[in-house]
Amino acid sequence: MKIEMIHRWNLTPKEAISLQKNLKKKLIFNFKEKTIRKIGGTDVSYSKKTNKLYAAIIIFSYPDLQILEESWFIGAAAFPYIPGLLSFREVPPLIEACRKLKNIPDLIICDGQGIAHPRGIGLASHLGLLLNIPSIGCAKSKLVGENYENLGTKKGDFVYLFYKEKKIGAIVRTKDNVKPLYVSPGYKIDIDNSINIVLSCCKKYRLPETTRVAHNFVNKLRIKLS
């Protein structure tokens, strides 16, 4: 997988914030209704013991969600953990994992935020932009935003999330009577398609299979090798 880097990574937090504001202008959300045959799930695990990041992307067939390929990369954490700047810490090793892929995904779901972010460009948006692949942020907790309606208790129920009077994503119930997820478009996709695709990837569990499998994979890798 060929990836053209459009910026450097050795930045100060202040420089990273400035870069986010510029990169946000490059984001597009027009989703072309093409057939999705391969879908990727990403996650990153951190070892305090070694200061290393364990990043992986798992490629699945879609919609049956059979694993086609697993690719990972292990590297030192080169950027501090700062809320709102997670992509500068986790995207570099994810990029290296993506470089080794033989199966190029039509779309990626990330364990992180899309545009539901203080500056409108979370990890999923940043990664999607660099890969030039549609991406969705699917987070376990909220970073910014508020909802104006009550969320139902059944799988498939959702309410839109707003920030500064702009619709930025949705709070989505992916399993009956279980805590919801926070879904937002990352790149080259809109909110409603993001919701539908995440729900289609949720089978028995709260998390979509894409990020659930990636999460388990990187944690096993960290435990084994750190």
C-alpha positions, -999 to 999 in steps of 0.1 A, spaced: 0 0 0 16 33 -11 11 62 12 21 98 4 29 117 36 18 153 34 34 165 67 61 157 92 55 141 126 82 157 148 60 185 160 54 203 193 18 202 206 13 238 196 25 230 160 2 199 160 -28 220 168 -20 244 140 -16 215 116 -49 201 126 -66 234 117 -50 233 83 -57 196 76 -94 200 85 -98 222 54 -88 191 33 -115 168 47 -144 158 24 -175 138 33 -191 129 0 -196 92 2 -196 75 -32 -221 46 -31 -196 20 -43 -197 -16 -32 -177 -22 0 -160 -56 -3 -131 -51 22 -133 -32 55 -105 -25 79 -104 -22 117 -77 -4 136 -65 -1 172 -33 7 191 -22 -6 225 5 11 247 30 -5 270 41 17 299 69 -8 306 86 -4 272 70 29 260 61 11 228 29 13 207 14 -18 192 -6 -9 162 -27 -31 139 -51 -30 111 -72 -61 104 -89 -65 70 -122 -82 68 -144 -93 39 -177 -73 39 -205 -79 48 -197 -114 62 -167 -101 82 -143 -129 77 -106 -120 84 -86 -117 53 -53 -102 66 -36 -90 98 -9 -63 97 9 -47 126 38 -25 136 56 -20 169 74 13 176 83 37 204 58 63 214 72 95 199 45 119 210 30 124 245 -6 114 253 -26 146 250 -64 146 246 -73 160 212 -39 151 197 -41 114 198 -35 110 161 0 124 164 8 96 188 -11 67 171 -14 74 134 24 70 126 25 33 137 -9 27 121 5 41 88 35 17 91 11 -12 96 -10 -1 66 21 0 44 25 -38 46 -11 -45 35 -18 -67 5 -56 -63 8 -65 -26 4 -97 -18 23 -125 1 8 -132 17 42 -117 18 77 -133 19 111 -110 33 138 -112 31 176 -112 69 180 -129 100 169 -137 113 134 -150 149 133 -165 146 168 -134 164 179 -126 199 193 -110 209 160 -130 186 138 -102 162 129 -97 132 152 -77 101 146 -101 85 121 -102 117 100 -64 121 101 -58 85 91 -84 85 64 -70 117 49 -34 103 47 -46 70 33 -71 86 10 -96 60 21 -131 65 36 -129 63 74 -152 62 104 -145 71 140 -161 47 165 -153 57 200 -163 43 234 -165 77 250 -174 112 240 -148 139 234 -171 168 225 -207 175 217 -242 172 231 -275 156 221 -309 171 223 -330 139 224 -331 108 246 -314 77 233 -336 45 231 -325 13 246 -326 -10 216 -299 -18 191 -301 6 162 -314 35 182 -294 67 178 -294 104 184 -273 130 166 -244 147 184 -239 185 180 -210 207 187 -211 245 183 -245 241 166 -231 217 140 -240 181 136 -208 161 141 -219 125 146 -242 103 166 -246 84 198 -255 49 187 -269 19 206 -251 -11 191 -266 -37 215 -298 -37 235 -295 -21 270 -257 -16 267 -237 16 267 -237 33 233 -208 42 210 -199 76 196 -198 74 158 -186 102 135 -175 104 99 -137 105 95 -131 111 58 -151 106 25 -183 95 43 -213 111 59 -229 107 93 -258 85 83 -237 60 63 -212 59 91 -240 49 115 -253 22 91 -219 7 84 -210 5 121 -243 -11 130 -238 -37 102 -205 -46 117 -219 -51 152 -229 -88 157 -229 -102 192 -210 -75 209 -211 -38 217 -181 -30 195 -181 -36 158 -162 -68 149 -136 -46 130 -123 -27 160 -132 -55 186 -109 -79 168 -82 -53 163 -84 -44 200 -80 -80 211 -51 -85 186 -30 -55 198 -35 -63 234 -24 -100 229 6 -87 210 16 -63 237 12 -89 265 33 -114 245 61 -91 234 65 -64 261 
